[in-house]
């Protein structure tokens, strides 16, 4: 189809609006995540971006009444949404917030007791760290300005290096998504539950904001939020317990104590978005969470807890992701064979509706991997480790994209399911060497938990373009522009704040120095206490892979089979710990509606549940802004 049929979302208007909003958005995220311990970037859709989209809609409608040219079109709004989503992911507590805290930490906190100077100072590349003590003192103690020549110079070289690295990393992801898009979006027709709210909000034909059920759901969430806000100001006002509550104190006897934390929550926005998740996946999520808790108790009863880290659920989870990637590649084998034929010789494969031509995407992947290899080798990683590291990283990135597209789970944290954890389990630390382990520590900034991973944000952006007929190449350009501008802005906003108030003064929360402390303490342990290959961990990886193969075999043979391995992979995650009860409620309500009302009743109910999410987001975001402006502690809707 020729490009003339596409709508244009990346206009001068949408670009300038986004350019103005990026630093404001990052400042808002920093205020919430670094100071107030509430994390808008860890749940999806991103509440801060939905809030901004909501107000842009209102402002655009008002301006349109004055002059149609002043309004903001639906493609422009969605492009702004995509760009702010990318920037929010980069500026999150799972990415660049970590990066900036680790650059000077080992030089500030090295002591004779921890022996960091002797252990790994020599392994830290000067071009990737900040080693100037006179520039670091005001960074940690505050009362200064970032805009001093010495301070700017100290941060300039590492900032440019990391911005370039992030840009290449994001470009490779975009190229991979280009190759995956048509298979997952148009052939397998994955549901992409996360983008349904912004799509409905910006659809001029859907009458979303005139739907009474939507406003009913909005009102319920808003009422809960208002009551809990009043409770945070006047404790005599009753609190409605929708946030996570730990029930572990009720399970203290043997073998129940082995379950650990047992949290229950009823977040309206999770129930609302969760209603859109396929029924079998909802069932699998809470069912496998229960299986995980039973495994912990069974291990306690049988004495298997003597095995370190039993039941190795992180390693099992990695095996599940490997199995799911293999199944996804097998399912799309016809598409991928067609791609190979297209690359090797001319064919009729149409890539005019893709973010870039397929040949350019493959060339981009190869060029990007070469650049990442050079960067990592210069940083100190052993050459043989680099392809394994990035192979695992992009495997996980693809599966997180798949998880969001198919499952739509709001929080996809993969704590300790990351390249360095799997490599250390497979090879031990002794074989890797101090240089490789040090780079592992530096690379922790994009491998902490993946809750704000940008890969699914990109994939959803391409789905948005397909649904609204927006030029996908403009969306690709918007993603790359947001990456570049966002990376620069995150460095700017965070460094400006830290030099004003000090990372170590107590003005900011513990994560201002805590991320780096954890990372370098782990590096210290790796170097002081070398580990050998963890054979039980490898065995459990294999077990997860085999279990996934079995489940997928049953799903393909029996259409009624209700269990999906994605639920198993997420069973021991932070997100499942906190949200399983919400998913159980969403599953129960969806099952009842489908059983007694069918698909018609389900579709009619969707606006109500989207209203629940929107009301929780809008009111919760509003309270966070008031909290920042008044410098007070008010009700925060998550976590």
C-alpha positions as CSV (number, residue, x, y, z in Angstrom):
1,X,0.0,0.0,0.0
2,X,1.5,3.4,-0.9
3,X,2.6,5.7,1.8
4,X,0.0,8.3,0.8
5,X,-2.7,6.3,2.5
6,X,-1.0,6.7,5.9
7,X,-1.9,9.3,8.5
8,X,0.9,11.5,9.7
9,X,1.6,11.5,13.4
10,X,5.1,12.9,13.6
11,X,4.4,16.5,12.7
12,X,6.1,19.7,13.8
13,X,3.3,20.2,16.3
14,X,3.5,16.8,17.9
15,X,7.3,17.0,18.0
16,X,7.4,20.4,19.7
17,X,4.8,19.4,22.2
18,X,6.8,16.2,23.1
19,X,10.0,18.2,23.2
20,X,8.4,20.5,25.9
21,X,6.9,17.6,27.8
22,X,10.0,15.3,28.0
23,X,11.9,17.2,30.7
24,X,8.7,17.8,32.7
25,X,7.9,14.1,32.5
26,X,11.3,13.1,33.6
27,X,11.3,15.5,36.5
28,X,7.9,14.1,37.5
29,X,9.2,10.6,37.4
30,X,12.3,11.5,39.4
31,X,10.2,13.2,42.1
32,X,8.0,10.1,42.4
33,X,10.5,7.3,42.1
34,X,13.6,8.7,43.7
35,X,12.0,10.7,46.4
36,X,8.5,9.4,47.1
37,X,8.8,5.7,46.5
38,X,5.9,5.4,44.0
39,X,6.8,4.0,40.6
40,X,4.7,5.0,37.6
41,X,7.2,3.4,35.2
42,X,6.9,-0.1,36.6
43,X,3.3,-0.7,35.6
44,X,1.7,-0.6,32.1
45,X,0.1,1.3,30.6
46,X,2.3,4.0,32.1
47,X,0.1,6.1,34.4
48,X,2.1,9.3,33.9
49,X,1.8,9.1,30.1
50,X,-2.0,8.2,30.2
51,X,-2.4,11.3,32.5
52,X,-0.6,13.5,30.1
53,X,-2.6,12.1,27.2
54,X,-5.9,12.7,29.0
55,X,-5.1,16.4,29.5
56,X,-3.8,16.8,26.0
57,X,-7.1,15.5,24.8
58,X,-9.0,18.1,26.9
59,X,-6.8,20.9,25.8
60,X,-6.9,19.9,22.2
61,X,-10.7,19.7,22.2
62,X,-10.9,23.2,23.8
63,X,-8.4,24.7,21.3
64,X,-10.2,23.0,18.4
65,X,-13.4,25.0,19.2
66,X,-11.4,28.2,18.7
67,X,-9.8,27.0,15.5
68,X,-9.6,23.5,13.9
69,X,-5.9,24.1,13.2
70,X,-5.1,24.4,16.9
71,X,-6.5,21.0,17.7
72,X,-4.3,17.9,18.2
73,X,-5.2,15.0,15.9
74,X,-5.5,11.4,17.0
75,X,-2.3,10.3,15.2
76,X,-0.4,13.2,16.7
77,X,-1.7,12.3,20.2
78,X,-0.7,8.7,19.8
79,X,2.8,9.7,18.5
80,X,3.2,11.8,21.6
81,X,2.1,8.9,23.7
82,X,4.6,6.6,22.1
83,X,7.5,9.1,22.5
84,X,6.7,9.8,26.1
85,X,6.4,6.0,26.7
86,X,10.0,5.5,25.3
87,X,11.4,8.4,27.4
88,X,9.6,7.1,30.6
89,X,11.1,3.7,30.1
90,X,14.6,5.1,29.7
91,X,14.2,7.3,32.7
92,X,12.8,4.6,35.0
93,X,14.1,3.0,38.2
94,X,15.0,0.0,36.1
95,X,17.2,1.8,33.7
96,X,18.9,5.2,33.6
97,X,18.2,6.1,37.2
98,X,20.5,3.2,38.1
99,X,23.1,4.2,35.4
100,X,23.8,7.6,36.8
101,X,24.1,6.3,40.4
102,X,26.8,3.7,39.5
103,X,29.2,6.0,37.6
104,X,31.0,7.6,40.6
105,X,29.9,5.3,43.4
106,X,33.0,3.0,43.7
107,X,35.3,6.1,43.9
108,X,33.2,7.8,46.5
109,X,32.7,4.8,48.8
110,X,35.9,2.8,48.5
111,X,37.3,2.1,52.0
112,X,40.2,0.1,53.4
113,X,37.6,-2.3,54.8
114,X,35.8,-3.1,51.5
115,X,39.1,-2.9,49.5
116,X,37.3,-1.8,46.3
117,X,40.4,0.2,45.2
118,X,42.5,-3.0,45.1
119,X,39.6,-5.3,44.0
120,X,38.3,-3.6,40.9
121,X,39.3,0.1,40.5
122,X,41.7,-0.9,37.7
123,X,38.9,-2.7,35.9
124,X,36.6,0.4,35.7
125,X,37.1,2.1,32.4
126,X,37.8,5.9,32.8
127,X,35.6,6.7,29.8
128,X,32.6,4.9,31.4
129,X,32.9,6.2,35.0
130,X,33.3,9.5,36.8
131,X,36.6,9.4,38.8
132,X,37.1,13.1,39.5
133,X,36.7,13.4,43.3
134,X,36.2,17.2,43.2
135,X,33.3,16.7,40.8
136,X,31.8,13.9,42.9
137,X,31.8,15.6,46.3
138,X,29.1,18.2,45.4
139,X,27.2,15.5,43.5
140,X,26.8,13.6,46.7
141,X,26.7,16.5,49.2
142,X,24.6,19.0,47.1
143,X,24.5,22.8,47.5
144,X,26.2,23.2,44.1
145,X,25.4,23.4,40.4
146,X,25.9,21.0,37.6
147,X,26.6,23.9,35.3
148,X,30.2,24.3,36.4
149,X,33.0,23.6,33.8
150,X,34.6,20.9,36.0
151,X,31.3,19.1,36.7
152,X,30.2,19.2,33.0
153,X,33.6,17.9,31.8
154,X,33.6,15.1,34.4
155,X,30.3,13.7,33.2
156,X,30.5,14.6,29.5
157,X,32.6,11.7,28.2
158,X,30.7,8.9,30.0
159,X,27.3,10.5,29.2
160,X,28.1,10.6,25.5
161,X,29.4,7.0,25.6
162,X,26.2,5.7,27.4
163,X,23.8,7.7,25.2
164,X,25.5,6.2,22.1
165,X,25.3,2.7,23.7
166,X,21.6,3.2,24.5
167,X,20.8,4.5,21.0
168,X,22.4,1.5,19.4
169,X,20.7,-0.9,21.8
170,X,17.3,0.7,21.1
171,X,18.0,0.6,17.3
172,X,18.7,-3.1,17.4
173,X,15.4,-3.7,19.3
174,X,13.6,-1.7,16.7
175,X,15.1,-3.7,13.9
176,X,14.1,-7.0,15.6
177,X,10.6,-5.7,16.1
178,X,10.4,-4.9,12.4
179,X,11.1,-8.5,11.6
180,X,8.6,-9.8,14.2
181,X,5.7,-7.3,13.7
182,X,3.7,-8.8,10.9
183,X,3.9,-12.4,12.3
184,X,2.7,-11.4,15.8
185,X,0.4,-8.6,14.9
186,X,-1.4,-9.6,11.7
187,X,-0.9,-13.4,11.5
188,X,-1.1,-14.6,15.1
189,X,-3.3,-11.6,16.0
190,X,-1.9,-11.2,19.5
191,X,-4.3,-9.0,21.5
192,X,-2.0,-6.2,22.9
193,X,-4.2,-5.5,25.9
194,X,-2.0,-2.7,27.2
195,X,-2.7,-0.3,24.4
196,X,-6.5,-0.6,24.4
197,X,-6.9,2.3,26.8
198,X,-4.9,4.9,24.8
199,X,-6.5,3.6,21.6
200,X,-10.0,4.0,23.0
201,X,-9.2,7.5,24.5
202,X,-8.0,8.8,21.1
203,X,-10.6,7.1,18.9
204,X,-13.0,9.8,17.8
205,X,-15.5,7.2,16.6
206,X,-15.7,5.1,19.7
207,X,-17.7,7.5,21.9
208,X,-15.5,6.3,24.8
209,X,-16.0,9.5,26.8
210,X,-19.7,9.4,26.3
211,X,-20.1,5.9,27.6
212,X,-22.0,5.8,30.9
213,X,-20.4,2.5,31.9
214,X,-17.0,4.0,31.5
215,X,-17.9,6.9,33.8
216,X,-19.4,4.5,36.3
217,X,-16.1,2.6,36.4
218,X,-14.2,5.9,36.5
219,X,-16.3,7.0,39.4
220,X,-15.8,3.9,41.5
221,X,-12.0,4.2,41.1
222,X,-12.1,7.9,41.8
223,X,-14.2,7.5,44.9
224,X,-11.8,4.9,46.3
225,X,-8.9,7.2,45.5
226,X,-10.5,10.3,47.1
227,X,-11.4,8.4,50.3
228,X,-7.9,7.1,50.6
229,X,-6.5,10.5,49.9
230,X,-8.6,11.9,52.8
231,X,-7.3,9.0,55.0
232,X,-3.7,10.1,54.3
233,X,-4.6,13.6,55.5
234,X,-7.1,12.8,58.2
235,X,-6.4,9.3,59.6
236,X,-9.9,9.2,61.2
237,X,-11.3,8.7,57.7
238,X,-11.6,5.0,57.0
239,X,-9.1,3.5,54.5
240,X,-10.3,1.3,51.7
241,X,-7.7,-1.5,51.5
242,X,-7.0,-1.8,47.8
243,X,-3.2,-1.6,48.0
244,X,-1.1,-4.6,48.9
245,X,-1.6,-6.1,52.3
246,X,0.8,-8.8,53.7
247,X,-1.0,-11.8,55.2
248,X,2.2,-13.7,56.1
249,X,1.5,-13.2,59.8
250,X,-1.5,-15.5,59.5
251,X,0.7,-18.3,58.1
252,X,3.4,-18.8,60.7
253,X,3.2,-22.5,61.5
254,X,4.9,-25.4,59.8
255,X,5.0,-25.8,56.7
256,X,3.1,-22.5,55.9
257,X,6.0,-20.3,57.0
258,X,8.0,-21.5,53.9
259,X,5.6,-19.5,51.6
260,X,7.3,-16.2,52.6
261,X,5.4,-13.0,51.7
262,X,1.7,-13.6,50.9
263,X,0.3,-10.3,49.7
264,X,-3.3,-9.5,48.6
265,X,-4.3,-6.4,46.7
266,X,-7.2,-5.1,44.8
267,X,-5.9,-2.2,42.7
268,X,-8.7,-0.9,40.5
269,X,-6.4,-0.2,37.5
270,X,-5.0,-3.8,37.6
271,X,-8.5,-5.3,37.7
272,X,-9.5,-3.0,34.8
273,X,-6.6,-3.7,32.5
274,X,-6.5,-7.4,33.7
275,X,-10.0,-7.8,32.4
276,X,-8.6,-7.5,28.8
277,X,-6.1,-10.3,29.3
278,X,-7.1,-13.6,27.7
279,X,-9.0,-15.9,30.1
280,X,-6.6,-18.8,30.0
281,X,-3.7,-16.5,30.7
282,X,-5.4,-15.0,33.7
283,X,-6.1,-18.4,35.0
284,X,-2.5,-19.5,34.4
285,X,-1.1,-16.5,36.3
286,X,-2.9,-17.0,39.6
287,X,-2.9,-20.8,39.3
288,X,0.9,-21.0,38.8
289,X,1.4,-18.5,41.6
290,X,-0.3,-21.0,43.9
291,X,1.8,-23.8,42.5
292,X,4.9,-21.8,43.3
293,X,3.8,-21.4,46.9
294,X,3.0,-25.1,47.1
295,X,6.5,-25.9,45.8
296,X,8.0,-23.8,48.6
297,X,6.0,-25.6,51.2
298,X,6.7,-29.0,49.7
299,X,10.4,-28.3,49.6
300,X,10.2,-27.4,53.3
301,X,8.4,-30.6,54.2
302,X,10.7,-32.8,52.2
303,X,13.9,-31.1,53.4
304,X,14.8,-29.9,49.9
305,X,15.3,-26.4,51.1
306,X,18.8,-27.5,52.0
307,X,19.5,-27.1,48.3
308,X,20.6,-23.4,47.9
309,X,17.8,-21.4,46.3
310,X,15.4,-24.3,45.9
311,X,13.2,-24.4,43.8
312,X,15.4,-22.4,41.5
313,X,12.4,-20.6,40.0
314,X,14.5,-18.0,38.3
315,X,16.4,-20.7,36.4
316,X,13.1,-22.5,35.7
317,X,11.7,-19.2,34.4
318,X,14.7,-18.8,32.1
319,X,14.1,-22.3,30.7
320,X,10.4,-21.3,30.1
321,X,11.4,-18.2,28.1
322,X,13.9,-20.2,26.0
323,X,11.1,-22.8,25.3
324,X,8.6,-20.1,24.4
325,X,11.0,-18.4,22.1
326,X,11.6,-21.7,20.3
327,X,7.9,-22.2,20.0
328,X,7.3,-18.7,18.7
329,X,10.0,-19.2,16.1
330,X,8.5,-22.5,15.1
331,X,5.0,-21.0,14.8
332,X,6.3,-18.3,12.6
333,X,8.6,-20.5,10.6
334,X,6.7,-19.8,7.3
335,X,7.2,-16.0,7.8
336,X,10.9,-16.4,8.8
337,X,11.6,-18.6,5.8
338,X,10.0,-16.0,3.6
339,X,12.2,-13.4,5.2
340,X,15.3,-15.5,4.5
341,X,14.3,-15.9,0.8
342,X,13.6,-12.2,0.6
343,X,17.1,-11.4,1.9
344,X,18.9,-13.9,-0.2
345,X,17.2,-13.0,-3.5
346,X,14.5,-10.7,-4.8
347,X,11.0,-11.7,-3.9
348,X,7.5,-10.3,-3.8
349,X,7.6,-9.9,0.0
350,X,6.0,-6.5,0.7
351,X,7.6,-4.5,3.5
352,X,6.1,-1.1,2.6
353,X,4.0,-1.1,5.7
354,X,7.0,-1.9,8.0
355,X,9.0,0.6,10.1
356,X,11.9,0.0,7.7
357,X,12.7,-2.3,4.8
358,X,13.6,-5.9,5.9
359,X,17.1,-5.7,4.4
360,X,17.8,-2.5,6.4
361,X,16.5,-4.1,9.6
362,X,18.8,-7.1,9.2
363,X,21.7,-4.8,8.3
364,X,20.8,-2.7,11.4
365,X,20.9,-5.8,13.7
366,X,24.3,-6.9,12.4
367,X,25.8,-3.4,12.5
368,X,24.3,-2.8,16.0
369,X,25.7,-6.1,17.3
370,X,29.1,-5.3,16.0
371,X,29.0,-1.9,17.7
372,X,27.8,-3.4,21.0
373,X,30.6,-6.0,20.8
374,X,33.3,-3.3,20.3
375,X,31.9,-1.2,23.1
376,X,31.7,-4.2,25.5
377,X,35.2,-5.5,24.6
378,X,36.7,-2.0,25.1
379,X,34.9,-1.8,28.5
380,X,36.6,-5.1,29.6
381,X,34.3,-8.0,28.8
382,X,35.9,-11.1,27.5
383,X,35.3,-11.5,23.7
384,X,33.8,-15.1,24.1
385,X,31.3,-13.9,26.7
386,X,29.9,-11.0,24.6
387,X,27.8,-13.0,22.1
388,X,26.4,-15.1,25.0
389,X,25.5,-12.0,27.0
390,X,23.7,-10.2,24.2
391,X,22.2,-13.4,22.9
392,X,20.5,-14.0,26.3
393,X,19.6,-10.3,26.6
394,X,17.8,-10.1,23.2
395,X,16.2,-13.5,23.8
396,X,14.7,-12.1,27.0
397,X,13.8,-8.8,25.3
398,X,11.9,-10.6,22.5
399,X,10.0,-12.7,25.1
400,X,9.1,-9.7,27.2
401,X,7.7,-8.1,24.0
402,X,5.8,-11.4,23.4
403,X,4.6,-11.4,27.0
404,X,3.1,-7.9,26.7
405,X,1.6,-8.5,23.3
406,X,0.0,-11.8,24.2
407,X,-0.6,-11.7,27.9
408,X,-0.7,-7.9,28.6
409,X,0.6,-8.4,32.1
410,X,1.0,-5.0,33.7
411,X,4.3,-5.8,35.6
412,X,6.9,-8.0,33.9
413,X,9.8,-8.0,36.3
414,X,12.5,-10.6,35.8
415,X,14.7,-10.1,38.9
416,X,17.7,-12.4,38.6
417,X,16.6,-13.8,35.2
418,X,19.2,-11.8,33.3
419,X,22.3,-12.5,31.2
420,X,24.9,-12.2,33.9
421,X,23.0,-14.5,36.4
422,X,22.5,-17.2,33.8
423,X,26.1,-17.0,32.6
424,X,27.5,-17.1,36.1
425,X,25.2,-20.2,36.8
426,X,26.6,-21.8,33.7
427,X,30.3,-21.0,34.0
428,X,30.9,-19.7,37.5
429,X,32.7,-16.5,38.3
430,X,36.3,-17.9,38.3
431,X,36.3,-18.5,34.5
432,X,34.9,-15.1,33.7
433,X,37.6,-12.9,35.3
434,X,37.4,-9.5,37.0
435,X,37.0,-7.5,33.8
436,X,34.0,-9.3,32.6
437,X,32.4,-9.3,36.1
438,X,33.0,-5.5,36.4
439,X,31.2,-5.0,33.0
440,X,28.4,-7.2,34.2
441,X,28.0,-4.8,37.1
442,X,28.0,-1.7,34.9
443,X,25.5,-3.3,32.5
444,X,23.2,-3.9,35.5
445,X,21.7,-0.5,34.6
446,X,19.7,-2.1,31.7
447,X,19.4,-5.6,33.3
448,X,18.0,-5.1,36.7
449,X,14.4,-6.2,36.4
450,X,13.0,-5.3,33.0
451,X,9.8,-3.8,34.4
452,X,10.3,-0.7,32.2
453,X,11.9,-2.6,29.3
454,X,11.6,-0.5,26.1
455,X,11.3,-3.5,23.7
456,X,7.5,-4.0,24.3
457,X,6.9,-0.2,24.2
458,X,8.3,-0.2,20.7
459,X,6.3,-3.3,19.7
460,X,3.1,-1.7,21.0
461,X,4.0,1.5,19.1
462,X,4.0,-0.5,15.9
463,X,0.7,-2.0,16.7
464,X,-0.7,1.4,17.4
465,X,0.5,2.5,14.0
466,X,-1.2,-0.5,12.4
467,X,-4.5,0.1,14.2
468,X,-4.7,3.8,13.4
469,X,-3.0,3.6,10.0
470,X,-0.2,5.9,11.1
471,X,2.9,5.9,8.9
472,X,5.1,3.2,10.6
473,X,8.3,4.8,9.4
474,X,7.3,8.0,11.1
475,X,6.7,6.0,14.3
476,X,10.2,4.4,14.0
477,X,11.7,7.9,13.6
478,X,9.7,9.1,16.6
479,X,11.1,6.2,18.7
480,X,14.7,7.0,17.8
481,X,14.2,10.7,18.3
482,X,12.6,10.0,21.7
483,X,15.6,7.7,22.6
484,X,18.1,10.4,21.8
485,X,16.4,13.3,23.3
486,X,15.2,11.3,26.3
487,X,18.6,9.9,27.1
488,X,20.1,13.4,27.1
489,X,17.3,14.8,29.2
490,X,17.5,12.0,31.8
491,X,21.2,12.8,32.3
492,X,20.4,16.5,32.5
493,X,17.5,16.4,34.9
494,X,19.1,13.9,37.3
495,X,22.5,15.6,37.4
496,X,20.9,19.0,37.9
497,X,18.9,17.6,40.8
498,X,21.7,15.7,42.4
499,X,24.1,18.7,42.3
500,X,21.4,20.9,43.8
501,X,20.3,18.6,46.7
502,X,22.9,15.9,47.0
503,X,22.5,12.2,46.3
504,X,23.6,11.4,49.9
505,X,22.0,14.1,51.9
506,X,18.7,12.3,52.6
507,X,16.7,14.6,50.4
508,X,16.3,11.7,48.0
509,X,15.3,8.2,48.9
510,X,17.7,5.3,49.5
511,X,17.9,4.4,45.9
512,X,19.9,7.5,45.1
513,X,22.9,5.6,46.3
514,X,21.3,2.2,47.1
515,X,21.3,0.8,43.6
516,X,25.0,1.3,43.2
517,X,25.7,0.0,46.7
518,X,23.9,-3.3,45.9
519,X,25.6,-3.6,42.5
520,X,29.2,-3.0,43.7
521,X,28.7,-5.1,46.9
522,X,27.7,-8.0,44.6
523,X,30.8,-7.4,42.5
524,X,32.9,-7.5,45.7
525,X,31.4,-10.8,46.6
526,X,32.0,-12.3,43.2
527,X,35.7,-11.3,43.4
528,X,36.2,-12.3,47.0
529,X,34.2,-15.6,46.9
530,X,34.6,-17.2,43.4
531,X,31.7,-19.5,42.3
532,X,31.9,-22.6,40.3
533,X,29.3,-23.9,37.8
534,X,25.9,-24.3,39.5
535,X,24.8,-27.7,38.1
536,X,21.4,-27.7,40.0
537,X,20.6,-24.4,38.4
538,X,21.4,-25.7,34.9
539,X,19.2,-28.8,35.6
540,X,16.3,-26.6,36.6
541,X,16.7,-24.5,33.5
542,X,16.4,-27.7,31.5
543,X,13.4,-28.7,33.7
544,X,11.7,-25.3,32.8
545,X,12.3,-25.9,29.1
546,X,10.9,-29.5,29.2
547,X,7.9,-28.3,31.2
548,X,7.2,-25.6,28.7
549,X,7.5,-28.0,25.8
550,X,5.0,-30.3,27.6
551,X,2.5,-27.5,28.2
552,X,2.7,-26.2,24.6
553,X,2.2,-29.7,23.3
554,X,-0.9,-30.1,25.4
555,X,-2.2,-26.6,24.3
556,X,-1.8,-27.5,20.6
557,X,-3.4,-30.9,21.0
558,X,-6.3,-30.0,23.3
559,X,-8.1,-26.7,22.6
560,X,-9.7,-26.8,26.1
561,X,-6.3,-27.0,27.9
562,X,-6.3,-23.9,30.2
563,X,-2.7,-23.6,31.3
564,X,-0.1,-21.4,29.5
565,X,3.6,-21.5,30.4
566,X,3.8,-17.6,30.4
567,X,1.9,-17.8,33.7
568,X,4.5,-20.3,35.0
569,X,7.4,-18.0,34.0
570,X,5.8,-15.1,35.9
571,X,4.9,-17.1,39.0
572,X,7.7,-16.0,41.3
573,X,7.9,-12.4,40.1
574,X,7.5,-9.3,42.2
575,X,4.6,-8.4,40.0
576,X,2.8,-11.6,40.7
577,X,3.5,-11.4,44.4
578,X,1.6,-8.1,44.5
579,X,-1.0,-8.5,41.8
580,X,-2.1,-12.1,41.8
581,X,-5.3,-11.4,43.7
582,X,-6.3,-8.6,41.2
583,X,-5.8,-11.1,38.4
584,X,-7.9,-13.6,40.2
585,X,-10.8,-11.0,40.5
586,X,-10.4,-10.1,36.9
587,X,-10.5,-13.7,35.9
588,X,-13.6,-14.4,38.0
589,X,-15.5,-11.4,36.6
590,X,-14.5,-12.1,33.0
591,X,-15.4,-15.8,33.3
592,X,-18.9,-15.0,34.8
593,X,-19.6,-12.4,32.1
594,X,-18.6,-14.7,29.3
595,X,-20.5,-17.6,30.7
596,X,-23.7,-15.8,31.2
597,X,-23.6,-13.0,28.7
598,X,-21.3,-14.2,25.9
599,X,-19.0,-12.0,23.8
600,X,-21.6,-9.3,23.4
601,X,-21.8,-8.8,27.2
602,X,-18.0,-8.9,27.4
603,X,-17.6,-6.2,24.8
604,X,-20.2,-4.1,26.5
605,X,-18.4,-4.4,29.8
606,X,-15.0,-3.3,28.5
607,X,-15.6,0.4,28.9
608,X,-16.5,-0.1,32.6
609,X,-13.1,-1.8,33.2
610,X,-11.2,0.7,31.2
611,X,-12.9,3.4,33.3
612,X,-11.7,1.7,36.5
613,X,-8.1,2.0,35.2
614,X,-8.5,5.5,33.9
615,X,-10.1,6.8,37.1
616,X,-7.3,5.2,39.2
617,X,-4.6,6.7,37.0
618,X,-6.0,10.2,36.7
619,X,-6.8,10.7,40.4
620,X,-3.7,9.0,41.5
621,X,-1.5,11.0,39.2
622,X,-3.2,14.2,40.3
623,X,-2.5,13.4,44.0
624,X,1.2,12.8,43.1
625,X,1.4,16.3,41.5
626,X,-0.2,17.9,44.5
627,X,2.2,16.1,46.7
628,X,5.2,17.4,44.8
629,X,3.9,21.0,44.6
630,X,3.0,21.1,48.4
631,X,5.9,18.9,49.4
632,X,3.7,16.7,51.5
633,X,3.1,13.0,51.7
634,X,-0.3,12.1,50.2
635,X,-2.0,8.9,49.1
636,X,-0.1,7.2,46.2
637,X,-2.1,4.6,44.3
638,X,0.9,2.2,43.6
639,X,2.6,0.2,44.9
